[in-house]
């Protein structure tokens, strides 16, 4: 790999203003250690509302976006970096915005006939709920959060209103989605190609925030325990989902597999890079250890509008 940024000033953006701030700090710290170990000149940039001023003072050559959630993963920071002419990791403005908005992502997938569970989106302050997409159980979640923040599984119709209210603490729009029984599978994508499918089994009712980020609360199977034919369908569907939202250098696609039928749940445009994260596990299985993964992501940093056209 040609090291475009071997002598560059690398700013690792971490922290941020979302409910996933703590996870972003862990991702950013891990990325900095990995890149410094490879000889890159790295600076930590904790992200707040003064980010523009911080970057103007630091004048980095490239930004490694280790943010998660609102503002960092939804196109907001990407727009700022575009305006400042700083190449950055991860997808551009539009792909970021589409991936972060679960309703928009599912709408795009549905338009391309990619299978995703039935859903409706509601205003959590509304007195009445609209027609439901399916019978219970149902999945209730904020429209624009990640890491299972605010997510619950509703198994009784009488518990639905409380679940919507709980999810509404994190977002003005709440998704009520058909629950798909089966296996939880996630696929790592790099350069538009699927690296492999990891099966994740929660030691609890579902993959809550606490389960995901507590050691020993999940069991992993790599590769996922699927037939060759089903695995091929899962990898093809994840690749198509990535491309449908605009692609980008890397992502992680979450699916549910019911028998031999995979369904798209969501796409993580800036997947976690912590000790507990799924993408590094998938990459390691195909021989891409964590420092090499971080370098691969960094060296694919770009701008949506090339400098020559500015």
Phi and psi in degrees as GROMACS dihedral restraints (atoms count N, CA, C in turn):
[ dihedral_restraints ]
;  ai    aj    ak    al  type     phi  dphi    fc
    3     4     5     6     1   -73.4    20    10
    4     5     6     7     1   125.5    20    10
    6     7     8     9     1   -90.3    20    10
    7     8     9    10     1    91.1    20    10
    9    10    11    12     1   -65.3    20    10
   10    11    12    13     1   -31.7    20    10
   12    13    14    15     1  -112.2    20    10
   13    14    15    16     1    25.3    20    10
   15    16    17    18     1   -64.3    20    10
   16    17    18    19     1   -29.8    20    10
   18    19    20    21     1  -110.5    20    10
   19    20    21    22     1    15.1    20    10
   21    22    23    24     1   -86.9    20    10
   22    23    24    25     1   161.4    20    10
   24    25    26    27     1   -89.7    20    10
   25    26    27    28     1   113.5    20    10
   27    28    29    30     1  -102.2    20    10
   28    29    30    31     1   123.0    20    10
   30    31    32    33     1  -101.8    20    10
   31    32    33    34     1   120.8    20    10
   33    34    35    36     1   -95.6    20    10
   34    35    36    37     1   113.2    20    10
   36    37    38    39     1   -84.8    20    10
   37    38    39    40     1   124.9    20    10
   39    40    41    42     1  -146.9    20    10
   40    41    42    43     1   164.5    20    10
   42    43    44    45     1    89.8    20    10
   43    44    45    46     1  -106.0    20    10
   45    46    47    48     1    89.5    20    10
   46    47    48    49     1  -168.2    20    10
   48    49    50    51     1  -114.4    20    10
   49    50    51    52     1     7.3    20    10
   51    52    53    54     1   -93.9    20    10
   52    53    54    55     1   175.3    20    10
   54    55    56    57     1   -68.0    20    10
   55    56    57    58     1   -11.3    20    10
   57    58    59    60     1  -100.3    20    10
   58    59    60    61     1    19.8    20    10
   60    61    62    63     1   -55.4    20    10
   61    62    63    64     1   -46.1    20    10
   63    64    65    66     1   -60.4    20    10
   64    65    66    67     1   -40.7    20    10
   66    67    68    69     1   -67.8    20    10
   67    68    69    70     1   -38.2    20    10
   69    70    71    72     1   -61.4    20    10
   70    71    72    73     1   -40.2    20    10
   72    73    74    75     1   -61.1    20    10
   73    74    75    76     1   -42.7    20    10
   75    76    77    78     1   -63.9    20    10
   76    77    78    79     1   -43.1    20    10
   78    79    80    81     1   -61.5    20    10
   79    80    81    82     1   -48.2    20    10
   81    82    83    84     1   -61.3    20    10
   82    83    84    85     1   -42.6    20    10
   84    85    86    87     1   -61.9    20    10
   85    86    87    88     1   -42.2    20    10
   87    88    89    90     1   -65.4    20    10
   88    89    90    91     1   -41.4    20    10
   90    91    92    93     1   -63.4    20    10
   91    92    93    94     1   -43.7    20    10
   93    94    95    96     1   -61.5    20    10
   94    95    96    97     1   -44.3    20    10
   96    97    98    99     1   -60.5    20    10
   97    98    99   100     1   -42.7    20    10
   99   100   101   102     1   -65.2    20    10
  100   101   102   103     1   -46.0    20    10
  102   103   104   105     1   -70.0    20    10
  103   104   105   106     1   -38.8    20    10
  105   106   107   108     1   -63.1    20    10
  106   107   108   109     1   -36.9    20    10
  108   109   110   111     1   -63.6    20    10
  109   110   111   112     1   -23.7    20    10
  111   112   113   114     1   -93.9    20    10
  112   113   114   115     1     1.2    20    10
  114   115   116   117     1    95.6    20    10
  115   116   117   118     1     8.0    20    10
  117   118   119   120     1   -78.1    20    10
  118   119   120   121     1   150.0    20    10
  120   121   122   123     1   -89.1    20    10
  121   122   123   124     1   108.6    20    10
  123   124   125   126     1  -120.5    20    10
  124   125   126   127     1   137.8    20    10
  126   127   128   129     1  -124.0    20    10
  127   128   129   130     1   141.2    20    10
  129   130   131   132     1   -85.4    20    10
  130   131   132   133     1   132.0    20    10
  132   133   134   135     1  -125.7    20    10
  133   134   135   136     1    92.9    20    10
  135   136   137   138     1   -63.7    20    10
  136   137   138   139     1   131.2    20    10
  138   139   140   141     1   -97.1    20    10
  139   140   141   142     1   126.4    20    10
  141   142   143   144     1  -139.3    20    10
  142   143   144   145     1  -165.1    20    10
  144   145   146   147     1   -73.0    20    10
  145   146   147   148     1    -6.8    20    10
  147   148   149   150     1   -98.9    20    10
  148   149   150   151     1    20.9    20    10
  150   151   152   153     1   -57.5    20    10
  151   152   153   154     1   -42.2    20    10
  153   154   155   156     1   -57.5    20    10
  154   155   156   157     1   -43.9    20    10
  156   157   158   159     1   -65.9    20    10
  157   158   159   160     1   -40.1    20    10
  159   160   161   162     1   -60.8    20    10
  160   161   162   163     1   -46.1    20    10
  162   163   164   165     1   -68.1    20    10
  163   164   165   166     1   -35.7    20    10
  165   166   167   168     1   -63.0    20    10
  166   167   168   169     1   -37.2    20    10
  168   169   170   171     1   -73.2    20    10
  169   170   171   172     1   -41.4    20    10
  171   172   173   174     1   -75.5    20    10
  172   173   174   175     1   -35.9    20    10
  174   175   176   177     1    52.8    20    10
  175   176   177   178     1    59.2    20    10
  177   178   179   180     1   -73.4    20    10
  178   179   180   181     1   158.2    20    10
  180   181   182   183     1   -86.0    20    10
  181   182   183   184     1   -24.3    20    10
  183   184   185   186     1  -156.4    20    10
  184   185   186   187     1   149.2    20    10
  186   187   188   189     1  -116.6    20    10
  187   188   189   190     1   129.0    20    10
  189   190   191   192     1   -95.5    20    10
  190   191   192   193     1   111.5    20    10
  192   193   194   195     1   -85.4    20    10
  193   194   195   196     1   101.9    20    10
  195   196   197   198     1  -104.8    20    10
  196   197   198   199     1    20.9    20    10
  198   199   200   201     1   -79.0    20    10
  199   200   201   202     1   155.3    20    10
  201   202   203   204     1  -133.4    20    10
  202   203   204   205     1   143.3    20    10
  204   205   206   207     1    85.3    20    10
  205   206   207   208     1  -161.4    20    10
  207   208   209   210     1   -55.8    20    10
  208   209   210   211     1   141.0    20    10
  210   211   212   213     1    76.0    20    10
  211   212   213   214     1   -40.1    20    10
  213   214   215   216     1   -88.5    20    10
  214   215   216   217     1   -25.2    20    10
  216   217   218   219     1  -120.5    20    10
  217   218   219   220     1     3.5    20    10
  219   220   221   222     1  -113.1    20    10
  220   221   222   223     1    11.1    20    10
  222   223   224   225     1   103.2    20    10
  223   224   225   226     1   -14.1    20    10
  225   226   227   228     1   -67.2    20    10
  226   227   228   229     1   -55.9    20    10
  228   229   230   231     1   -65.5    20    10
  229   230   231   232     1   -36.0    20    10
  231   232   233   234     1   -59.6    20    10
  232   233   234   235     1   -40.4    20    10
  234   235   236   237     1   -63.8    20    10
  235   236   237   238     1   -41.2    20    10
  237   238   239   240     1   -61.9    20    10
  238   239   240   241     1   -45.5    20    10
  240   241   242   243     1   -65.1    20    10
  241   242   243   244     1   -36.9    20    10
  243   244   245   246     1   -61.4    20    10
  244   245   246   247     1   -46.1    20    10
  246   247   248   249     1   -61.9    20    10
  247   248   249   250     1   -35.0    20    10
  249   250   251   252     1   -87.4    20    10
  250   251   252   253     1    -6.1    20    10
  252   253   254   255     1    72.5    20    10
  253   254   255   256     1    29.0    20    10
  255   256   257   258     1  -103.6    20    10
  256   257   258   259     1   113.5    20    10
  258   259   260   261     1   -57.3    20    10
  259   260   261   262     1   146.4    20    10
  261   262   263   264     1  -144.0    20    10
  262   263   264   265     1   158.0    20    10
  264   265   266   267     1   -82.9    20    10
  265   266   267   268     1   160.5    20    10
  267   268   269   270     1    85.7    20    10
  268   269   270   271     1  -177.0    20    10
  270   271   272   273     1   -76.9    20    10
  271   272   273   274     1   171.6    20    10
  273   274   275   276     1   -81.1    20    10
  274   275   276   277     1  -166.9    20    10
  276   277   278   279     1   -62.3    20    10
  277   278   279   280     1   -52.5    20    10
  279   280   281   282     1   -66.4    20    10
  280   281   282   283     1   -48.0    20    10
  282   283   284   285     1   -60.2    20    10
  283   284   285   286     1   -41.2    20    10
  285   286   287   288     1   -60.1    20    10
  286   287   288   289     1   -47.3    20    10
  288   289   290   291     1   -64.1    20    10
  289   290   291   292     1   -42.9    20    10
  291   292   293   294     1   -64.5    20    10
  292   293   294   295     1   -44.9    20    10
  294   295   296   297     1   -67.1    20    10
  295   296   297   298     1   -35.0    20    10
  297   298   299   300     1   -74.0    20    10
  298   299   300   301     1   -28.8    20    10
  300   301   302   303     1   -91.0    20    10
  301   302   303   304     1   100.8    20    10
  303   304   305   306     1   -58.0    20    10
  304   305   306   307     1   -39.5    20    10
  306   307   308   309     1   -63.6    20    10
  307   308   309   310     1   -43.4    20    10
  309   310   311   312     1   -67.8    20    10
  310   311   312   313     1   -41.5    20    10
  312   313   314   315     1   -60.3    20    10
  313   314   315   316     1   -46.4    20    10
  315   316   317   318     1   -65.9    20    10
  316   317   318   319     1   -34.6    20    10
  318   319   320   321     1   -64.3    20    10
  319   320   321   322     1   -42.7    20    10
  321   322   323   324     1   -62.8    20    10
  322   323   324   325     1   -47.6    20    10
  324   325   326   327     1   -60.8    20    10
  325   326   327   328     1   -43.2    20    10
  327   328   329   330     1   -61.6    20    10
  328   329   330   331     1   -38.8    20    10
  330   331   332   333     1   -64.0    20    10
  331   332   333   334     1   -24.4    20    10
  333   334   335   336     1  -103.1    20    10
  334   335   336   337     1    14.4    20    10
  336   337   338   339     1    59.6    20    10
  337   338   339   340     1    35.7    20    10
  339   340   341   342     1   -94.5    20    10
  340   341   342   343     1   126.9    20    10
  342   343   344   345     1   -67.7    20    10
  343   344   345   346     1   129.9    20    10
  345   346   347   348     1  -144.8    20    10
  346   347   348   349     1   147.2    20    10
  348   349   350   351     1   -58.2    20    10
  349   350   351   352     1   147.9    20    10
  351   352   353   354     1   -61.8    20    10
  352   353   354   355     1   149.0    20    10
  354   355   356   357     1  -155.7    20    10
  355   356   357   358     1   166.2    20    10
  357   358   359   360     1  -141.6    20    10
  358   359   360   361     1   158.8    20    10
  360   361   362   363     1  -118.3    20    10
  361   362   363   364     1   138.1    20    10
  363   364   365   366     1  -130.5    20    10
  364   365   366   367     1   157.0    20    10
  366   367   368   369     1   -88.3    20    10
  367   368   369   370     1   116.9    20    10
  369   370   371   372     1   -64.3    20    10
  370   371   372   373     1   -15.6    20    10
  372   373   374   375     1   -89.8    20    10
  373   374   375   376     1    -6.2    20    10
  375   376   377   378     1   -67.7    20    10
  376   377   378   379     1   145.7    20    10
  378   379   380   381     1   -74.2    20    10
  379   380   381   382     1   -31.5    20    10
  381   382   383   384     1  -122.7    20    10
  382   383   384   385     1   144.3    20    10
  384   385   386   387     1   -88.9    20    10
  385   386   387   388     1   148.9    20    10
  387   388   389   390     1   -73.9    20    10
  388   389   390   391     1  -179.2    20    10
  390   391   392   393     1   -59.1    20    10
  391   392   393   394     1   136.6    20    10
  393   394   395   396     1   -81.2    20    10
  394   395   396   397     1   151.3    20    10
  396   397   398   399     1   -74.4    20    10
  397   398   399   400     1   -19.5    20    10
  399   400   401   402     1  -165.4    20    10
  400   401   402   403     1   175.2    20    10
  402   403   404   405     1   -77.6    20    10
  403   404   405   406     1   163.7    20    10
  405   406   407   408     1   -64.6    20    10
  406   407   408   409     1   151.6    20    10
  408   409   410   411     1   -73.8    20    10
  409   410   411   412     1   154.4    20    10
  411   412   413   414     1  -132.1    20    10
  412   413   414   415     1   153.3    20    10
  414   415   416   417     1  -102.7    20    10
  415   416   417   418     1   128.7    20    10
  417   418   419   420     1  -117.6    20    10
  418   419   420   421     1   129.5    20    10
  420   421   422   423     1  -155.5    20    10
  421   422   423   424     1   153.7    20    10
  423   424   425   426     1   -60.3    20    10
  424   425   426   427     1   147.4    20    10
  426   427   428   429     1   -69.7    20    10
  427   428   429   430     1   -29.7    20    10
  429   430   431   432     1  -134.6    20    10
  430   431   432   433     1    52.6    20    10
  432   433   434   435     1  -132.2    20    10
  433   434   435   436     1   165.6    20    10
  435   436   437   438     1  -129.7    20    10
  436   437   438   439     1  -171.8    20    10
  438   439   440   441     1    57.1    20    10
  439   440   441   442     1    26.0    20    10
  441   442   443   444     1    63.3    20    10
  442   443   444   445     1    20.7    20    10
  444   445   446   447     1   -63.1    20    10
  445   446   447   448     1   126.3    20    10
  447   448   449   450     1    73.9    20    10
  448   449   450   451     1    10.6    20    10
  450   451   452   453     1   -89.0    20    10
  451   452   453   454     1   141.5    20    10
  453   454   455   456     1  -146.2    20    10
  454   455   456   457     1   156.7    20    10
  456   457   458   459     1  -107.7    20    10
  457   458   459   460     1   121.8    20    10
  459   460   461   462     1   -99.3    20    10
  460   461   462   463     1   119.1    20    10
  462   463   464   465     1  -106.6    20    10
  463   464   465   466     1    -9.4    20    10
  465   466   467   468     1  -129.2    20    10
  466   467   468   469     1   134.8    20    10
  468   469   470   471     1   -56.3    20    10
  469   470   471   472     1   -32.7    20    10
  471   472   473   474     1   -68.6    20    10
  472   473   474   475     1   -17.4    20    10
  474   475   476   477     1   -93.3    20    10
  475   476   477   478     1    -1.4    20    10
  477   478   479   480     1   -66.8    20    10
  478   479   480   481     1   -44.9    20    10
  480   481   482   483     1   -60.3    20    10
  481   482   483   484     1   -41.5    20    10
  483   484   485   486     1   -65.9    20    10
  484   485   486   487     1   -37.7    20    10
  486   487   488   489     1   -66.1    20    10
  487   488   489   490     1   -40.8    20    10
  489   490   491   492     1   -63.8    20    10
  490   491   492   493     1   -42.1    20    10
  492   493   494   495     1   -62.6    20    10
  493   494   495   496     1   -41.7    20    10
  495   496   497   498     1   -64.0    20    10
  496   497   498   499     1   -44.4    20    10
  498   499   500   501     1   -66.2    20    10
  499   500   501   502     1   -31.7    20    10
  501   502   503   504     1   -67.4    20    10
  502   503   504   505     1   -13.1    20    10
  504   505   506   507     1   -67.1    20    10
  505   506   507   508     1   -20.1    20    10
  507   508   509   510     1  -109.1    20    10
  508   509   510   511     1   -10.5    20    10
  510   511   512   513     1  -159.8    20    10
  511   512   513   514     1   153.0    20    10
  513   514   515   516     1   -81.9    20    10
  514   515   516   517     1   -10.7    20    10
  516   517   518   519     1  -128.4    20    10
  517   518   519   520     1   139.2    20    10
  519   520   521   522     1  -124.7    20    10
  520   521   522   523     1   135.4    20    10
  522   523   524   525     1   -95.7    20    10
  523   524   525   526     1   130.1    20    10
  525   526   527   528     1  -110.7    20    10
  526   527   528   529     1   117.6    20    10
  528   529   530   531     1  -124.8    20    10
  529   530   531   532     1   144.5    20    10
  531   532   533   534     1   -58.0    20    10
  532   533   534   535     1   133.5    20    10
  534   535   536   537     1   -83.9    20    10
  535   536   537   538     1   127.2    20    10
  537   538   539   540     1  -105.9    20    10
  538   539   540   541     1   113.3    20    10
  540   541   542   543     1   -69.9    20    10
  541   542   543   544     1   158.3    20    10
  543   544   545   546     1   130.5    20    10
  544   545   546   547     1  -154.0    20    10
  546   547   548   549     1   -92.0    20    10
  547   548   549   550     1   145.2    20    10
  549   550   551   552     1   -94.3    20    10
  550   551   552   553     1   118.9    20    10
  552   553   554   555     1  -130.7    20    10
  553   554   555   556     1   140.8    20    10
  555   556   557   558     1  -131.2    20    10
  556   557   558   559     1   141.6    20    10
  558   559   560   561     1  -119.7    20    10
  559   560   561   562     1   128.9    20    10
  561   562   563   564     1   -87.5    20    10
  562   563   564   565     1   136.7    20    10
  564   565   566   567     1  -120.2    20    10
  565   566   567   568     1   132.7    20    10
  567   568   569   570     1  -139.7    20    10
  568   569   570   571     1   127.6    20    10
  570   571   572   573     1    55.0    20    10
  571   572   573   574     1    36.5    20    10
  573   574   575   576     1    77.3    20    10
  574   575   576   577     1     4.5    20    10
  576   577   578   579     1  -116.4    20    10
  577   578   579   580     1   142.4    20    10
  579   580   581   582     1   -75.6    20    10
  580   581   582   583     1   129.0    20    10
  582   583   584   585     1   -83.5    20    10
  583   584   585   586     1   -27.8    20    10
  585   586   587   588     1   156.3    20    10
  586   587   588   589     1   170.8    20    10
  588   589   590   591     1  -116.8    20    10
  589   590   591   592     1   124.5    20    10
  591   592   593   594     1  -105.2    20    10
  592   593   594   595     1   130.6    20    10
  594   595   596   597     1   -96.7    20    10
  595   596   597   598     1   132.9    20    10
  597   598   599   600     1  -121.1    20    10
  598   599   600   601     1   125.3    20    10
  600   601   602   603     1  -115.0    20    10
  601   602   603   604     1   118.5    20    10
  603   604   605   606     1   -81.7    20    10
  604   605   606   607     1   138.3    20    10
  606   607   608   609     1   -91.4    20    10
  607   608   609   610     1    71.4    20    10
  609   610   611   612     1   168.3    20    10
  610   611   612   613     1  -171.5    20    10
  612   613   614   615     1   -66.8    20    10
  613   614   615   616     1   -41.6    20    10
  615   616   617   618     1  -158.8    20    10
  616   617   618   619     1  -179.2    20    10
  618   619   620   621     1   -82.3    20    10
  619   620   621   622     1    74.3    20    10
  621   622   623   624     1   -73.8    20    10
  622   623   624   625     1   170.2    20    10
  624   625   626   627     1   -55.5    20    10
  625   626   627   628     1   -45.1    20    10
  627   628   629   630     1   -63.9    20    10
  628   629   630   631     1   -41.7    20    10
  630   631   632   633     1   -64.4    20    10
  631   632   633   634     1   -44.4    20    10
  633   634   635   636     1   -62.3    20    10
  634   635   636   637     1   -34.0    20    10
  636   637   638   639     1  -116.6    20    10
  637   638   639   640     1    27.5    20    10
  639   640   641   642     1  -122.6    20    10
  640   641   642   643     1   122.7    20    10
  642   643   644   645     1   -58.0    20    10
  643   644   645   646     1   136.6    20    10
  645   646   647   648     1    85.6    20    10
  646   647   648   649     1     0.7    20    10
  648   649   650   651     1   -93.9    20    10
  649   650   651   652     1    -1.6    20    10
  651   652   653   654     1  -134.1    20    10
  652   653   654   655     1   151.6    20    10
  654   655   656   657     1  -118.9    20    10
  655   656   657   658     1   139.2    20    10
  657   658   659   660     1  -119.1    20    10
  658   659   660   661     1   143.3    20    10
  660   661   662   663     1  -131.2    20    10
  661   662   663   664     1   114.7    20    10
  663   664   665   666     1  -130.2    20    10
  664   665   666   667     1   113.0    20    10
  666   667   668   669     1   -75.3    20    10
  667   668   669   670     1   166.2    20    10
  669   670   671   672     1   -59.3    20    10
  670   671   672   673     1   149.8    20    10
  672   673   674   675     1   -80.5    20    10
  673   674   675   676     1    72.9    20    10
  675   676   677   678     1  -129.5    20    10
  676   677   678   679     1   156.5    20    10
  678   679   680   681     1   -66.8    20    10
  679   680   681   682     1   163.6    20    10
  681   682   683   684     1   -59.8    20    10
  682   683   684   685     1   -40.7    20    10
  684   685   686   687     1   -66.5    20    10
  685   686   687   688     1   -42.8    20    10
  687   688   689   690     1   -68.6    20    10
  688   689   690   691     1   -39.7    20    10
  690   691   692   693     1   -59.0    20    10
  691   692   693   694     1   -43.7    20    10
  693   694   695   696     1   -60.7    20    10
  694   695   696   697     1   -40.6    20    10
  696   697   698   699     1   -65.1    20    10
  697   698   699   700     1   -41.3    20    10
  699   700   701   702     1   -63.1    20    10
  700   701   702   703     1   -47.1    20    10
  702   703   704   705     1   -65.4    20    10
  703   704   705   706     1   -39.6    20    10
  705   706   707   708     1   -66.9    20    10
  706   707   708   709     1   -40.9    20    10
  708   709   710   711     1   -66.4    20    10
  709   710   711   712     1   -42.5    20    10
  711   712   713   714     1   -62.8    20    10
  712   713   714   715     1   -41.6    20    10
  714   715   716   717     1   -63.4    20    10
  715   716   717   718     1   -42.0    20    10
  717   718   719   720     1   -65.8    20    10
  718   719   720   721     1   -38.7    20    10
  720   721   722   723     1   -63.4    20    10
  721   722   723   724     1   -42.2    20    10
  723   724   725   726     1   -60.2    20    10
  724   725   726   727     1   -47.7    20    10
  726   727   728   729     1   -66.7    20    10
  727   728   729   730     1   -37.1    20    10
  729   730   731   732     1   -62.2    20    10
  730   731   732   733     1   -32.1    20    10
  732   733   734   735     1   -90.3    20    10
  733   734   735   736     1     5.0    20    10
  735   736   737   738     1   112.9    20    10
  736   737   738   739     1     0.2    20    10
  738   739   740   741     1    73.0    20    10
  739   740   741   742     1  -135.1    20    10
  741   742   743   744     1   114.3    20    10
  742   743   744   745     1   168.8    20    10
  744   745   746   747     1   -67.1    20    10
  745   746   747   748     1   -35.7    20    10
  747   748   749   750     1  -156.5    20    10
  748   749   750   751     1   161.8    20    10
  750   751   752   753     1  -169.7    20    10
  751   752   753   754     1  -179.9    20    10
  753   754   755   756     1  -137.3    20    10
  754   755   756   757     1   130.9    20    10
  756   757   758   759     1  -112.3    20    10
  757   758   759   760     1   125.6    20    10
  759   760   761   762     1   -97.4    20    10
  760   761   762   763     1   136.2    20    10
  762   763   764   765     1  -137.3    20    10
  763   764   765   766     1   160.4    20    10
  765   766   767   768     1  -114.2    20    10
  766   767   768   769     1   138.2    20    10
  768   769   770   771     1  -119.0    20    10
  769   770   771   772     1   112.1    20    10
  771   772   773   774     1  -103.1    20    10
  772   773   774   775     1   103.0    20    10
  774   775   776   777     1    66.8    20    10
  775   776   777   778     1  -112.9    20    10
  777   778   779   780     1  -107.7    20    10
  778   779   780   781     1     8.3    20    10
  780   781   782   783     1  -107.2    20    10
  781   782   783   784     1   113.1    20    10
  783   784   785   786     1   -88.5    20    10
  784   785   786   787     1   147.1    20    10
  786   787   788   789     1  -130.7    20    10
  787   788   789   790     1   136.3    20    10
  789   790   791   792     1   -76.6    20    10
  790   791   792   793     1   131.1    20    10
  792   793   794   795     1  -102.5    20    10
  793   794   795   796     1   -57.0    20    10
  795   796   797   798     1  -163.7    20    10
  796   797   798   799     1   165.3    20    10
  798   799   800   801     1  -115.9    20    10
  799   800   801   802     1   129.3    20    10
  801   802   803   804     1   -98.3    20    10
  802   803   804   805     1   106.1    20    10
  804   805   806   807     1   -76.5    20    10
  805   806   807   808     1   -22.9    20    10
  807   808   809   810     1  -130.5    20    10
  808   809   810   811     1    73.7    20    10
  810   811   812   813     1   -63.8    20    10
  811   812   813   814     1   154.5    20    10
  813   814   815   816     1   -59.9    20    10
  814   815   816   817     1   147.9    20    10
  816   817   818   819     1  -128.9    20    10
  817   818   819   820     1    43.8    20    10
  819   820   821   822     1   -98.9    20    10
  820   821   822   823     1   179.4    20    10
  822   823   824   825     1   -65.0    20    10
  823   824   825   826     1   -20.7    20    10
  825   826   827   828     1   -98.9    20    10
  826   827   828   829     1    -2.8    20    10
  828   829   830   831     1   -77.0    20    10
  829   830   831   832     1   154.5    20    10
  831   832   833   834     1   -81.1    20    10
  832   833   834   835     1   -42.0    20    10
  834   835   836   837     1   -57.8    20    10
  835   836   837   838     1   -45.8    20    10
  837   838   839   840     1   -60.1    20    10
  838   839   840   841     1   -33.4    20    10
  840   841   842   843     1   -64.7    20    10
  841   842   843   844     1   -43.3    20    10
  843   844   845   846     1   -65.3    20    10
  844   845   846   847     1   -46.0    20    10
  846   847   848   849     1   -61.8    20    10
  847   848   849   850     1   -41.6    20    10
  849   850   851   852     1   -61.4    20    10
  850   851   852   853     1   -34.0    20    10
  852   853   854   855     1   -64.2    20    10
  853   854   855   856     1   -27.5    20    10
  855   856   857   858     1  -102.2    20    10
  856   857   858   859     1    17.4    20    10
  858   859   860   861     1    90.2    20    10
  859   860   861   862     1     8.7    20    10
  861   862   863   864     1  -102.9    20    10
  862   863   864   865     1    93.3    20    10
  864   865   866   867     1   -70.1    20    10
  865   866   867   868     1   165.8    20    10
  867   868   869   870     1   -55.8    20    10
  868   869   870   871     1   -48.3    20    10
  870   871   872   873     1   -58.6    20    10
  871   872   873   874     1   -41.4    20    10
  873   874   875   876     1   -66.2    20    10
  874   875   876   877     1   -35.4    20    10
  876   877   878   879     1   -64.2    20    10
  877   878   879   880     1   -45.9    20    10
  879   880   881   882     1   -61.6    20    10
  880   881   882   883     1   -41.1    20    10
  882   883   884   885     1   -65.2    20    10
  883   884   885   886     1   -41.0    20    10
  885   886   887   888     1   -61.2    20    10
  886   887   888   889     1   -41.1    20    10
  888   889   890   891     1   -66.0    20    10
  889   890   891   892     1   -46.1    20    10
  891   892   893   894     1   -60.7    20    10
  892   893   894   895     1   -46.3    20    10
  894   895   896   897     1   -70.7    20    10
  895   896   897   898     1    -7.6    20    10
  897   898   899   900     1  -101.1    20    10
  898   899   900   901     1    10.1    20    10
  900   901   902   903     1   -62.2    20    10
  901   902   903   904     1   144.1    20    10
  903   904   905   906     1  -156.3    20    10
  904   905   906   907     1   178.4    20    10
  906   907   908   909     1  -117.8    20    10
  907   908   909   910     1   147.4    20    10
  909   910   911   912     1   -65.3    20    10
  910   911   912   913     1   -35.9    20    10
  912   913   914   915     1  -113.2    20    10
  913   914   915   916     1   115.1    20    10
  915   916   917   918     1   -57.1    20    10
  916   917   918   919     1   149.2    20    10
  918   919   920   921     1   -55.8    20    10
  919   920   921   922     1   -34.4    20    10
  921   922   923   924     1   -63.9    20    10
  922   923   924   925     1   -18.2    20    10
  924   925   926   927     1  -103.3    20    10
  925   926   927   928     1     7.0    20    10
